[in-house]
Amino acid sequence: MVTRLPGQPGEGRPSACGGCGSGTHNDLWGGTFRGRHRSRPRPQEGRPLPPEPPSAAPAGRRQAPLLLVTAAVVYNDWLLELVLPTGLDPRHSYVSELYAADQRFRLLFAALELAAAALVVAAALPAARRRGAERGERAGWWCQVAFGVFSVADVIVPMRCAPSAEPGCEAVNPWHTATSALVHAALFASMALLVLGTDRSVRRRGGWGGRGGWVPVVVPVAALVTAVCTVGPLFGHPGWHGVAQRAHLVLVGVWFVVVGVGEWGRRPVRVRVG
């Protein structure tokens, strides 16, 4: 015979929560609620419980690295100069001269620039909207989105001609110079915000900031130096700015790879509900 204590649930007297006898309970994710109890099914003998899925995984966590690494390659489309007869001297010409309005391969290089911008936006937009990220980190990703948008504008308003190869062609095209300035402003703002804004969130969770230590800091600084070295023609002092700009593009590509590798290494975050 089984003796039941007063208040103990039994036959003909179901408890409020199906057998636990308590009015307040913890849910599966650690929160509490009153009323109807949704308990996790008990495992049968020899069968373990299935693992609890995370309530929210970072959006695009696995897609972003591939997109950014691909963008790093496409963004350095100037390497096609090694095999295409562009007629431009890479040492003394801007990369944007490759898709100037009167150039032979303008459609090819313009399409590659647009593809690189689309890849960057596709990688950055989900990260900018990710829940649980630090405010500075999200701002950095939004600046990366702006970088892609301004890059599209840079292609829409190209240089009219190639000043390094055509006498009389102005080096300063007002609209194109303005869009290029916006591209660089968004790029360096993104770099700074991602380095500073992810210090607490990403480094704590094993993201890109904690890998390579000095790399996420040195690459943006080197990219800034090389960008400054390209402004000679804008002030009437052309020459060798093409080398500096191509080095800058390589460093931007390295930056995309660094951020992409960090996104790959980021661990999912469980969000407590309740």
Salt bridges, closest charged atoms under 4 A:
GLU52 OE2 - ARG40 NH1 3.55
GLU81 OE2 - ARG246 NH2 3.06
ASP89 OD2 - ARG91 NH2 2.77
GLU134 OE1 - ARG200 NH2 3.40
GLU137 OE2 - ARG130 NH2 3.22
GLU137 OE2 - ARG266 NH2 2.54
ASP154 OD1 - HIS176 ND1 3.36
GLU170 OE2 - ARG160 NH1 2.77
ASP199 OD1 - ARG203 NE 3.49
GLU263 OE1 - ARG130 NH1 2.96
GLU263 OE2 - ARG266 NH2 3.04
